[in-house]
Amino acid sequence: MNPGFPIQEESDGRLVYWGQERPSLGMAGVAEQIIPVTLGERSYDIVLHPGLLATVGERLSALTTSPKIGVVTDRHVANRYLQGTLRSLCKAGYDPTPIILPPGERTKTFGTIAKILDALAKHKFERQSLLLALGGGVIGDVTGFAAAIYQRGIPFVQVPTTLVAQVDSSVGGKTGVDHRLGKNLIGTFYQPRAVLIDPLTLRTLPRREWIAGLAEVIKYGIIADEEFFTFLEQEIPALLKLDEEPVIHAIKRSCEIKAQVVAADERESDRRRILNYGHTIGHALESLAGYRGLIHGEAVGIGLVQEAELACYMGLCGREVGERIRSLVQRAGLSEQVSQASFTSLWGAMQHDKKVVGGRVIGVWPVRIGEVVIRPIEQQVCAAWFQSKHGRGSRPSSGRQPGKHPASRKARARR
């Protein structure tokens, strides 16, 4: 068993290791896992294998006939993995062009897309040329969006290096950028040609990013698989140490669930919306913070707990559901507390969410572990819950009292 994983943290631009030695996460005997995403002519494979990054060049031979490969990454990932990736591409006969971006959520802008497009045009990329997204969710989103609109669409491949990207954002074809009023408001569905996951890249993931990524892993158990949620409850100490077998299983099972949901509803018209559990409040908190302070997984962790509490308030689930979710989120090292935002500001941010339909906020609510429902939430109900839990912000504007709402009575009866 791996005795512990010294994970790198960022502090004033420096790299600080959690532990004294580099990890010995070998995984040499782990078999390659292939998870298909079945979408007709847009189908592709998620390939999960330790050490995969060293062979990325030869793996692209079936995906493009053009020698031009644009490698989009950020400065932090470039310091670790760009040179090895370029060597692999050159060895396989490709002509790679690195495009290095600043790290962080604030890179998800039209300005970044313009920078990528400028580089592609300057180096005469053609429709068969390929983009490779080497990095986390931000890099994957902007690379996919640029690929979707350059010459009306060129192929791209996801090579995710963070836990959030490996289990969630690299799969499913969502691409885009943020708007100052909301997260991911501008973008398109554009599927990659492949998702190539090397779990060894997690060796250099900042500890904070690793913990934040666990929020997305926990989400999958809540929305679709109670057995997986129970596994996470049992193995969270091992996952925090990044032990080999639990990590591989967590990534594989998360990808399987995401692939199944995407195959059933590629463009989020119905079932795919369950993947937004924890994100209605989570995205609002990110937006209110100006995409600073909270990183995505941390905001989702808060959303997992708060949306379960709200589901309980509405009478959709019992307290024990919310308590199991809260306990696992806490044990993963994530916060479950909403910041000092008022209800008015929180609701305003939720109104700008891309899942709003006809002015109504559509939420995803657990009814038990492993099952969720998709329902709209009324402002007055949300306000009454927020006041009861957090004691600040505005009360409902109608004459109805919070305690008179039928869902509120059900929730109190459960308590």
C-alpha positions as CSV (number, residue, x, y, z in Angstrom):
1,M,0.0,0.0,0.0
2,N,1.2,3.5,-0.8
3,P,2.2,5.1,2.5
4,G,1.1,8.5,1.5
5,F,1.3,10.9,-1.4
6,P,3.4,14.1,-1.2
7,I,1.3,16.4,-3.2
8,Q,2.6,19.7,-4.5
9,E,1.1,23.0,-3.5
10,E,1.5,26.5,-4.9
11,S,2.6,29.3,-2.6
12,D,3.6,32.6,-4.2
13,G,4.6,30.7,-7.4
14,R,6.7,28.2,-5.6
15,L,6.2,24.4,-5.5
16,V,5.9,23.0,-2.0
17,Y,5.7,19.3,-1.4
18,W,3.4,17.6,1.1
19,G,5.9,15.1,2.5
20,Q,9.6,14.5,2.2
21,E,10.0,12.3,-0.8
22,R,8.5,12.0,-4.2
23,P,5.7,9.4,-4.5
24,S,6.4,5.8,-5.5
25,L,3.1,5.5,-7.3
26,G,4.3,3.0,-9.8
27,M,1.1,1.3,-11.1
28,A,3.3,-0.6,-13.5
29,G,1.1,-3.7,-13.3
30,V,-2.2,-1.9,-13.8
31,A,-4.0,-3.0,-17.0
32,E,-5.1,-0.4,-19.5
33,Q,-8.8,0.5,-19.1
34,I,-10.9,1.5,-22.1
35,I,-14.3,3.1,-21.5
36,P,-16.4,3.8,-24.6
37,V,-18.5,6.9,-25.0
38,T,-21.2,5.7,-27.5
39,L,-22.5,8.6,-29.6
40,G,-22.8,7.1,-33.1
41,E,-20.4,8.7,-35.5
42,R,-19.1,10.9,-32.7
43,S,-18.2,7.9,-30.5
44,Y,-14.8,7.8,-28.8
45,D,-12.8,6.0,-26.1
46,I,-11.6,7.1,-22.7
47,V,-8.3,5.4,-22.3
48,L,-7.0,5.1,-18.7
49,H,-3.4,3.8,-18.2
50,P,-0.5,4.8,-16.0
51,G,2.4,6.1,-18.0
52,L,0.2,6.8,-21.0
53,L,1.6,10.3,-21.5
54,A,4.9,8.9,-22.7
55,T,3.1,7.2,-25.6
56,V,0.6,9.9,-26.6
57,G,2.3,10.5,-30.0
58,E,1.8,7.0,-31.2
59,R,-1.8,6.9,-29.9
60,L,-2.7,9.8,-32.2
61,S,-1.9,8.0,-35.4
62,A,-5.5,6.7,-35.8
63,L,-7.0,10.1,-35.1
64,T,-5.4,12.5,-37.6
65,T,-3.4,12.4,-40.9
66,S,-2.0,15.9,-40.4
67,P,1.5,16.4,-39.0
68,K,0.4,19.6,-37.2
69,I,-0.5,19.2,-33.5
70,G,-1.3,22.2,-31.3
71,V,-0.5,21.5,-27.7
72,V,-2.6,23.8,-25.5
73,T,-1.5,23.9,-21.9
74,D,-0.9,26.3,-19.0
75,R,2.4,27.3,-17.4
76,H,2.2,25.0,-14.4
77,V,1.5,21.9,-16.5
78,A,4.0,23.0,-19.1
79,N,6.7,23.0,-16.4
80,R,6.0,19.3,-15.7
81,Y,4.7,17.6,-18.8
82,L,5.1,19.7,-21.9
83,Q,8.7,18.6,-22.9
84,G,7.9,14.9,-22.5
85,T,4.7,15.3,-24.5
86,L,6.5,17.2,-27.3
87,R,9.2,14.5,-27.4
88,S,6.5,11.8,-27.8
89,L,4.9,13.7,-30.6
90,C,8.1,14.4,-32.4
91,K,9.1,10.8,-32.1
92,A,5.8,9.8,-33.7
93,G,6.5,12.1,-36.7
94,Y,4.4,15.1,-35.7
95,D,5.2,18.8,-35.9
96,P,3.9,20.1,-32.5
97,T,3.2,23.8,-31.7
98,P,3.0,24.5,-28.0
99,I,0.4,27.2,-26.9
100,I,1.1,28.1,-23.3
101,L,-1.6,30.0,-21.3
102,P,-1.8,31.4,-17.8
103,P,-3.3,29.0,-15.2
104,G,-6.6,29.4,-13.5
105,E,-10.3,29.9,-14.1
106,R,-9.8,33.5,-15.1
107,T,-8.2,32.2,-18.3
108,K,-11.6,31.1,-19.6
109,T,-12.2,34.2,-21.7
110,F,-12.7,35.2,-25.3
111,G,-9.2,36.8,-25.1
112,T,-7.8,33.3,-24.5
113,I,-9.7,31.9,-27.4
114,A,-8.4,34.6,-29.7
115,K,-4.8,33.8,-28.6
116,I,-5.3,30.1,-29.5
117,L,-6.9,31.0,-32.9
118,D,-4.1,33.4,-33.7
119,A,-1.5,30.7,-33.1
120,L,-3.4,28.2,-35.3
121,A,-3.7,30.7,-38.1
122,K,-0.1,31.8,-37.8
123,H,1.1,28.2,-38.1
124,K,-1.3,27.5,-41.0
125,F,-3.3,24.8,-39.2
126,E,-5.8,23.1,-41.5
127,R,-9.0,21.2,-41.0
128,Q,-7.3,17.9,-40.4
129,S,-4.8,19.4,-37.9
130,L,-5.4,18.5,-34.3
131,L,-5.4,20.2,-31.0
132,L,-4.3,18.5,-27.8
133,A,-5.6,19.8,-24.5
134,L,-2.9,19.0,-21.9
135,G,-4.1,20.2,-18.5
136,G,-7.1,20.6,-16.3
137,G,-10.7,21.6,-16.9
138,V,-10.0,25.1,-18.0
139,I,-7.5,24.0,-20.6
140,G,-9.9,21.3,-21.9
141,D,-12.8,23.8,-22.1
142,V,-10.9,26.5,-24.0
143,T,-9.1,24.0,-26.3
144,G,-12.4,22.3,-27.2
145,F,-14.1,25.6,-27.9
146,A,-11.2,26.9,-30.1
147,A,-11.2,23.5,-32.0
148,A,-15.0,23.8,-32.5
149,I,-14.8,27.2,-34.2
150,Y,-11.5,27.2,-36.0
151,Q,-12.3,26.6,-39.7
152,R,-15.7,25.4,-38.5
153,G,-14.2,22.6,-36.5
154,I,-11.0,20.7,-36.3
155,P,-10.3,17.5,-34.2
156,F,-9.1,17.7,-30.6
157,V,-8.0,15.2,-28.0
158,Q,-8.3,15.6,-24.2
159,V,-5.2,14.7,-22.1
160,P,-6.5,15.7,-18.6
161,T,-3.9,16.1,-15.8
162,T,-6.2,17.0,-12.9
163,L,-8.7,14.9,-11.0
164,V,-11.6,17.1,-11.9
165,A,-10.7,16.9,-15.6
166,Q,-10.0,13.2,-15.5
167,V,-13.4,12.2,-14.0
168,D,-15.6,14.9,-15.3
169,S,-14.8,17.9,-17.6
170,S,-12.8,16.0,-20.2
171,V,-15.7,13.7,-21.0
172,G,-18.9,14.7,-22.8
173,G,-17.9,17.5,-25.2
174,K,-18.8,20.6,-23.2
175,T,-16.6,23.4,-24.2
176,G,-16.6,27.2,-23.6
177,V,-15.7,30.2,-21.6
178,D,-17.1,32.1,-18.7
179,H,-18.9,35.4,-18.7
180,R,-18.7,38.0,-15.9
181,L,-22.3,37.2,-15.0
182,G,-22.0,33.5,-15.0
183,K,-19.9,30.4,-15.5
184,N,-19.7,28.6,-18.8
185,L,-22.4,30.8,-20.3
186,I,-20.7,30.8,-23.8
187,G,-19.7,27.6,-25.5
188,T,-20.8,24.6,-27.5
189,F,-21.0,20.9,-27.4
190,Y,-18.1,19.5,-29.4
191,Q,-16.9,16.0,-28.7
192,P,-13.2,15.1,-28.5
193,R,-11.7,12.3,-30.7
194,A,-10.4,10.6,-27.5
195,V,-9.7,11.1,-23.8
196,L,-6.3,9.9,-22.8
197,I,-5.9,9.7,-19.0
198,D,-2.5,9.1,-17.3
199,P,-3.2,8.9,-13.5
200,L,0.5,9.4,-12.9
201,T,0.0,13.1,-13.6
202,L,-1.8,13.2,-10.2
203,R,1.6,12.8,-8.6
204,T,2.3,16.5,-9.1
205,L,-1.3,17.8,-8.5
206,P,-1.5,20.4,-5.8
207,R,-3.0,19.0,-2.7
208,R,-5.8,21.6,-2.8
209,E,-6.7,20.6,-6.4
210,W,-6.7,16.9,-5.5
211,I,-9.1,17.4,-2.6
212,A,-11.3,19.7,-4.7
213,G,-11.5,17.0,-7.4
214,L,-13.0,14.6,-4.9
215,A,-16.2,16.6,-4.9
216,E,-16.9,15.6,-8.5
217,V,-16.1,11.9,-7.6
218,I,-18.5,12.1,-4.7
219,K,-21.2,13.6,-7.0
220,Y,-21.3,10.4,-9.1
221,G,-22.1,8.2,-6.2
222,I,-24.9,10.5,-5.1
223,I,-26.5,10.8,-8.6
224,A,-26.2,7.2,-9.9
225,D,-24.5,4.6,-7.7
226,E,-25.0,4.0,-4.0
227,E,-22.5,1.2,-4.1
228,F,-19.9,3.6,-5.4
229,F,-20.8,6.1,-2.7
230,T,-20.4,3.4,0.0
231,F,-17.0,2.6,-1.6
232,L,-16.0,6.2,-1.2
233,E,-17.2,6.3,2.4
234,Q,-15.0,3.3,3.1
235,E,-12.0,4.3,1.1
236,I,-11.8,8.1,1.6
237,P,-8.7,7.8,3.9
238,A,-6.9,5.8,1.2
239,L,-8.0,8.2,-1.5
240,L,-6.6,11.1,0.5
241,K,-3.3,9.3,0.5
242,L,-3.7,8.6,-3.2
243,D,-3.4,4.8,-2.8
244,E,-3.2,3.1,-6.2
245,E,-6.2,0.8,-6.3
246,P,-8.8,3.1,-4.9
247,V,-7.6,6.0,-7.1
248,I,-7.8,3.9,-10.3
249,H,-11.3,2.5,-9.3
250,A,-12.6,6.0,-8.5
251,I,-11.4,7.4,-11.8
252,K,-12.7,4.4,-13.8
253,R,-16.2,4.3,-12.2
254,S,-16.6,8.1,-12.5
255,C,-15.8,7.9,-16.2
256,E,-18.2,5.0,-16.7
257,I,-21.1,6.9,-15.1
258,K,-20.3,10.0,-17.0
259,A,-20.0,8.1,-20.3
260,Q,-23.4,6.3,-19.7
261,V,-25.2,9.6,-19.0
262,V,-23.6,11.4,-22.0
263,A,-24.5,8.5,-24.3
264,A,-28.1,8.7,-23.2
265,D,-28.4,12.5,-23.5
266,E,-25.5,14.2,-25.3
267,R,-26.9,17.7,-25.3
268,E,-28.3,17.9,-21.9
269,S,-32.0,18.0,-22.8
270,D,-33.0,15.5,-20.1
271,R,-31.0,12.9,-18.1
272,R,-27.6,14.6,-18.6
273,R,-28.8,17.4,-16.3
274,I,-28.3,15.1,-13.3
275,L,-24.6,15.8,-13.7
276,N,-25.3,19.3,-12.5
277,Y,-26.0,18.2,-9.0
278,G,-24.1,20.5,-6.6
279,H,-23.4,23.0,-9.5
280,T,-26.4,25.3,-9.2
281,I,-25.2,26.7,-5.9
282,G,-21.6,25.8,-6.7
283,H,-21.4,27.8,-9.9
284,A,-23.2,30.8,-8.2
285,L,-20.6,30.9,-5.5
286,E,-17.8,30.8,-8.0
287,S,-19.3,33.7,-9.9
288,L,-19.9,35.7,-6.8
289,A,-16.2,35.3,-5.9
290,G,-15.2,36.5,-9.3
291,Y,-13.6,33.1,-10.0
292,R,-11.1,33.8,-7.2
293,G,-10.8,32.3,-3.8
294,L,-12.9,29.2,-4.4
295,I,-11.8,26.7,-7.1
296,H,-14.4,24.7,-8.9
297,G,-14.3,21.5,-6.9
298,E,-14.5,23.5,-3.6
299,A,-17.6,25.3,-4.8
300,V,-19.2,22.0,-5.9
301,G,-18.4,20.4,-2.6
302,I,-20.4,23.2,-0.9
303,G,-23.1,22.8,-3.5
304,L,-23.4,19.0,-2.8
305,V,-24.2,19.6,0.9
306,Q,-26.3,22.8,0.5
307,E,-28.5,21.3,-2.3
308,A,-29.0,18.2,-0.2
309,E,-30.1,20.4,2.7
310,L,-32.5,22.2,0.4
311,A,-33.9,18.9,-1.0
312,C,-34.5,17.9,2.6
313,Y,-36.2,21.2,3.3
314,M,-38.5,20.6,0.3
315,G,-39.4,17.2,1.5
316,L,-37.6,15.3,-1.3
317,C,-35.3,13.3,1.0
318,G,-34.8,12.4,4.6
319,R,-32.2,14.0,6.9
320,E,-30.1,10.8,6.8
321,V,-29.3,11.5,3.1
322,G,-28.1,15.0,3.8
323,E,-26.0,13.8,6.7
324,R,-24.3,11.0,4.7
325,I,-23.4,13.6,2.0
326,R,-22.2,16.1,4.6
327,S,-20.1,13.6,6.4
328,L,-18.3,12.4,3.3
329,V,-17.7,15.9,2.0
330,Q,-16.2,16.8,5.4
331,R,-14.1,13.7,5.6
332,A,-12.7,14.5,2.1
333,G,-11.4,17.7,3.5
334,L,-13.9,20.0,1.7
335,S,-15.9,22.8,3.2
336,E,-19.7,22.7,3.2
337,Q,-20.4,26.2,4.4
338,V,-21.8,29.0,2.2
339,S,-19.7,32.1,2.3
340,Q,-21.1,35.4,3.6
341,A,-23.1,36.0,0.5
342,S,-26.6,37.2,1.0
343,F,-29.6,35.3,-0.4
344,T,-30.3,38.2,-2.8
345,S,-26.8,38.0,-4.3
346,L,-26.8,34.2,-4.4
347,W,-30.2,34.0,-6.1
348,G,-29.2,36.7,-8.5
349,A,-26.1,34.6,-9.5
350,M,-28.3,31.5,-9.8
351,Q,-30.5,33.3,-12.2
352,H,-27.6,33.6,-14.6
353,D,-27.0,29.9,-14.6
354,K,-27.2,28.3,-18.1
355,K,-29.7,25.8,-16.7
356,V,-32.4,28.4,-16.1
357,V,-35.4,27.7,-18.2
358,G,-38.2,30.3,-18.7
359,G,-36.7,32.3,-15.9
360,R,-37.0,29.3,-13.5
361,V,-33.9,27.8,-11.8
362,I,-33.9,24.1,-12.5
363,G,-32.1,22.1,-9.8
364,V,-31.0,18.5,-9.2
365,W,-32.1,17.1,-5.9
366,P,-31.2,13.8,-4.2
367,V,-34.1,11.6,-3.1
368,R,-31.7,9.0,-1.8
369,I,-28.1,8.1,-2.3
370,G,-27.9,6.9,-5.9
371,E,-31.0,8.7,-7.2
372,V,-31.8,12.3,-7.9
373,V,-34.7,14.2,-9.5
374,I,-34.8,17.3,-11.7
375,R,-37.1,20.0,-10.4
376,P,-37.5,23.8,-10.6
377,I,-37.0,25.7,-7.4
378,E,-39.1,28.7,-6.5
379,Q,-37.4,31.9,-5.2
380,Q,-39.6,32.1,-2.1
381,V,-38.9,28.5,-1.1
382,C,-35.2,28.9,-1.6
383,A,-35.3,32.2,0.4
384,A,-37.1,30.5,3.3
385,W,-34.6,27.7,3.4
386,F,-31.7,30.1,3.2
387,Q,-33.1,32.2,6.1
388,S,-33.7,29.1,8.2
389,K,-30.2,27.7,7.6
390,H,-28.1,30.8,7.4
391,G,-30.1,33.6,9.0
392,R,-29.2,36.3,6.6
393,G,-30.5,37.7,3.3
394,S,-34.0,38.6,2.2
395,R,-37.1,36.7,3.0
396,P,-39.6,35.7,0.4
397,S,-41.3,38.7,-1.2
398,S,-44.8,37.2,-1.3
399,G,-47.2,37.1,1.5
400,R,-46.7,33.4,2.1
401,Q,-44.8,32.6,5.2
402,P,-41.9,30.2,4.9
403,G,-43.3,27.7,7.3
404,K,-46.6,27.5,5.4
405,H,-45.1,26.0,2.3
406,P,-46.2,22.4,2.0
407,A,-42.7,21.2,1.2
408,S,-41.5,22.8,4.4
409,R,-44.1,21.0,6.5
410,K,-43.0,17.7,4.9
411,A,-39.4,18.4,5.7
412,R,-40.1,19.2,9.4
413,A,-42.2,16.0,9.7
414,R,-39.2,14.1,8.5
415,R,-37.1,15.8,11.1
